[in-house]
Amino acid sequence: MPAGRLSDVAIAVARATGTSIVIADPALARRRVPGLRGRMDGAEAVRRIARANRLRAVPVGRGAWRLVAQQERRRPVRKRAPPPPAPPPVQPARAEPLPPVEVEPIIVIASKRDLRVDELPAQVSILDGERLERGGIGGTEKLTQRIATVSSTYLGSGRNKLFIRGIADSSFTGPTQATVGQYLGDLRLSYNAPDPDLRLSDMERVEILEGPQGTLYGAGSLGGIIRLVPRAPELREASLSAVIGRSFVRQGQPGADVHATLNLPLVQESAALRVNFDMLSQGGYVDKPHLGRRDVNDTRIVAGRAALRVSLAPGWSVDVLGVGQSTRADDSQYADRKGAPLESSARVQEGASADYGQAQIVLSGRIGSLRLRSSTGIAGQELLERYDATEPGEEPLLFVQQNATQMVANETRLWQPLDHRLGWLAGVSFVDNETRLTRSLGSRDALMRTTGVLNTVQELTGYGEASLRLFEPVILSAGARLTHARLGGSGEDIARLLSAAEAAITASRSETAFLPSAALLVQPATEMRLYVRYQEGFRPGGLAIADDFVRQFRSDRTRTVEFGLGIGNPGRGHFDLSANVSHTDWRDIQADFIDSTGLPTTANIGNGTIWTASVAGGLEVAPELRLEAGASFNDSRVDEPVIVALDRITQIPNIARFSGRLGLSWQREFASGLTLDAEGWASYIGKSRLGVGPELGELQGDYLGSGLLLRFGRERVGLTASLTNIADVEGNRFALGTPLAIGRQQVTPLAPRTVRIGLDARF
């Protein structure tokens, strides 16, 4: 049996020996343990696992054991006769059925109904939090490196937009709601603000659910959702973990990172506190010769998260969570397309600052077979961006844009997990969001305010979904969501002569959306599923700035039909495969483009269609070697443009026609108890178009990314070494740095080859 998490090793042993192994403590289940090798019966295998990992194997029945920590007292168990010795391997197996393997199945929490992965009619990727932490605590880039269907813009940390499965609207973050819903636990991170790029530290896992998820998640989930699942406080175990690292960028400045997690039980195992802290310094590598500065794009991130769990009664708990992050980028990370590599001809200091904070309280409980969860939270996000607006031969000009967002949200749902016959979900949610966009233009010391805009939205929603097991291998699901949105807003710093027209434009209005869904799933064999699904999605309209005016844009809507196949459990077992083909009809597409003043604006650009095909899977090539691969193909077209200036649109922006990834992981154990883990990956991102309109017609992409990671040590302490951009590819991730550049073509190169050395320890 190969090494891995205790839960995985227990599954393998239980299946091979026909025994039942129970691990009730989630902390023990996640513990990394060495493999098992030799010829033995089930009882001896369980005893060896226990001895090697300082556990106790408590017999709880015929051929059944419970693995517990050594300090845990043994619960009274009725004495039974010891299990008979296993028959020799040459004898035929007994005809009686094997006892069930009582281990935790893979549950897709993003389904909101605790569906098993083999019961989910959708494409889902599950990334283990422990693997994400290797090589240093990262952010969203860790997801784009591992999942071929997830892509991003590259303005900088705290400023990017994320896309899933070819659903992309534009390169800028404006008043439009995001096409990807990002969630921390049960509450969304933001409404129409950029990706805050939260540090993925101390995560249980990250779930990515592709395709429109309008029924369960509502507006802003046209492409899918990304759900961060932080590790919950552990009521019975005090622990401390820490990571420290130092990085070195070729032809750039060095960087450093620090992470610490403390778990502290409280009040006689009825409450626990868990605190995380992250600090990161990323070295710069872009030069600005006109300013006489080198390596200008240093970035510093400070983040923290605290969670308190209180057990109220058996099956009932309250969780209080707070998270905050501050990001400071000294300057921009783009360079000139022509000229010396990694050089920018900008004549002002640019850069950005981004601050994010959220607090939430979650009540969870059970009422018989029913489960209840109510989540309430408040979030705030502020983004300040500086752009070079200098015209050729003129004095340096600076454009400053500030985006401030505040959101209050609640979601309450009641559900019954799918059993042998029926499972269902019913919920209500409320969102109140306000976003204020302000702009200034001028010299660094004499900035003057220009037109801005305030957008407000209140959404009240009721939704439900049910699944019926028609017979054992066939599950039929259907659901619907009814959302009523009230939209409002106003212009900011508008000239008095325009105030009368602005009053009519910014008058409050309401929109109601009904989003049905249906799916059919067939399980023709164990750990295999085939499905077809229909889903609708929408985003409400809003207000945008165009040529110093405030204008309305309408809501947009998608209708998607998809067909999929799944074999095995993602990331587990000897083999797993998932494949999906989808067609999306997108009406009244909301997108950003450049207006006559050279600034981003938002409008409905027309209708379009998107075909997407994706495949991902893993194969255990040998007991210690695993291969993972994924690929995505997108064919999109805006076939009915309604804006004359954009009549040359042919493709949805920022989405490569083809992207793919290949990864290898290898593990070797030594007799001394030391383990060597190695991971390597390479990904190709194809060509895409920057945006819509002739000003944003530049091509980007067509580059290869790569990385290598090694860890050597024991479970509690280890040394890591990582190498990214092995081939030192410059590439062009994003063909934009400032939208106001005149006569300058821009690229956003990959960070040069970077080496990081780190130490991790757990106590």
Buried (B, 14 or more C-beta within 10 A) or exposed (E): BBBBBBBBBBBBBBEEBBBBBBBEBBBBBBBBBBBBEEEBBBBBBBBBBBEEBEBBBBBBBEBBBBBBBEEBEEEEEEEEEEBEEBEEEEEEEEEEEBBEBBBEEBBBBBBBBBBBBBBBBBBBBBBBBBBBBBBBBBBBBBBBBBBBBBBBBBBBBBBBBBBBBBBBBBBBBBBBBBBBBBBBBBBBBBBBBBBBBBBBBBBBBBBBBBBBBBBBBBBBBBBBBBBBBBBBBBBBBEBEBBBBBBBBBEEBBBBBBBBBBBBBBBEEEBBBBBBBBBBBBBBBBBBBEBBEBBBBBBBBBBBBBBBBBBBEEEEBBBBBBBBBBBBBBBBBBBBBEEEEEBBBBBBBBBBBBBBBBBBBBBBBBEEEEEBBBBBBBBBBBBBBBBBBBBEEEEEBBBBBBBBBBBBBBBBBBBBBBBEEEEBBBBBBBBBBBBBBBBBBBBEEEEBEEBBBBBBBBBBBBEBBBBBBBEEEBEBBBBBBBBBEBBBBBBBBBBEEEBEEEBEEBBEEEEBEBEBBBBBBBBBEEEBBBBBBBBBBBBBBBBBBBBEBBBBBBBBBBBBBBBBBBBBBBBBBBEEBBBBBBBBBBBBBBBBBBBBEBBBBBBBBBBBBBBBBBBBBBBBBEEEBBBBBBBBBBBBBBBEBBBBEBBEEBEBBBBBBBBBBBBBBBBBEBEEEEEBBBBBBBBBBBBBBBBBBBEBBBBEBBEBBBBBBBBBBBBBEEBEBBBBBBBEEBEBBBBBBBBBBBEEBEBBBBBBBBBBBBBBBBBE
